[in-house]
């Protein structure tokens, strides 16, 4: 995700709940794999779970001091968790004041990737809780954003990543990241073009399928030479994009999708499809902004 010789850190937003460490573990493993530093970030603005149980301080100064103390403890515990997992990993912490969305957007300017966690609530409720920052950060991030679900999902052999391809320039950036991730993990890569038949599917089936195969061939051209170790499987799948990508994500190491970087998705990941993927994907979702 970063260029040769760059030491841009992996940035992870730290959840105050010590039971929710999946995103932190993912970020630490990724930083160690890439030999990059890890920056653990916590934004003051709301009291941590433990602090909410206590009586609200009577003054702003005491309230602010309590938030600062609680936030510092959150980061100390996070750093200890990372060090126990990867003793040689360079870790720094940042306790920031302000809206978590703004803090992580600013951090993304100089990061290799930003990692946040999410919790699946149900199929009818928001996949991200009201306090989540994932969706608004995604709209304006300057680097790939990794959304890691809680709890950790079960992967399946052979280890693989999935990337959604729609033939646009935006999905080309996602394919680059997907190849890189697959190479780093020693995993396979499934590049999927999803074609949803229209009401006249009997008459228009051949053309769209041929176009899909052409786009898949074009978008992987050249990347195989750069990543010869990656076992690539490109597939044209007929069905609804949300259902196809959700099923493909069930046991994957990650699902990679492209974004415009200014809000919204493009092509087959536009609007309700992107929301559906983020609601139902059972593996980490890596949202990659366009290069522009």
Steps between C-alpha positions, in 0.01 A plus 500: 500500500800730542782562256852359519704642784203667664440446870143620521344339809200277529251709700240326714209656683496345847167396646469577873349157564791265586291207379501637145854443378448339158571821305804575715633149446442527123684832486791371710538189285487709182761745628729215604454329162583821314778598743331833561436688825157486662321809631218437748256793510227580749291815472366671811144611466293239677580323828617142479271218602656470845474870567130515409421301812624774725333818609545789259752754640342832596740717299632508142858487624439181696305350210781577255764365736302180550465451123871557451590251773262237363627550143860468612418173673328371185815566296734353760300178503492495119877547476556221752275269295694575181841460664401163644391389152798646309788589738716651223229720351546876524188641667405857579176634641299815436236635736318761292235751586209540265259303290633148427395531135707815449795354693516184289450689175797719585707199601422337165696772317832345602399139564542180304156392620247587769340212690174521697269243652132435453243286669230314309173574676243332279388479140241773554703748704807705417814289484682786668374630834400863549846582636681342207725705275552250219253629242577873525876432507462288189338789314813715514792276591834562326616138528341154513257455789471155656176422685548195722186331635453374852522220586781357290370284217618155399709479184513200272781324312637587260550848645373761257398860443204613291491817288195646330572613143277725292738617228532857629817691587388488863493121509850492346639651822315234698649225283852633568442485876339157472805358319730653761298358790487155342878504444570611859278225641610229259135470400294445188307786338147473361412790268123507455295678238134475599239514228137541602271392213222737400140411417606415142781270614412238238597743226783697661694228683783442252612863456537595871681177581748555218552859617556383855764250396673766291508745792635237736779412258592865445505601865733220607733547203848600617424436865574132463853591391549718811356236732589163341463324835127580522267224387232702318151374430284744306135417476185639343209424732133543418284631786433796723828675593419520872419131524795389286759711682356413841520129425852541363607681819377228735839332551737748331789683662361825361264656246651787300276763339565833328361839599506841339673653803239776512210298629306219342610206290519453129368250250365181650579630850277805475243596763294213639753241384784655699278534804392138465859375472604693809195376690553133425869435423642260756865579441700824517400742225783701344360815337750654259462862384577589141851625430368846419 
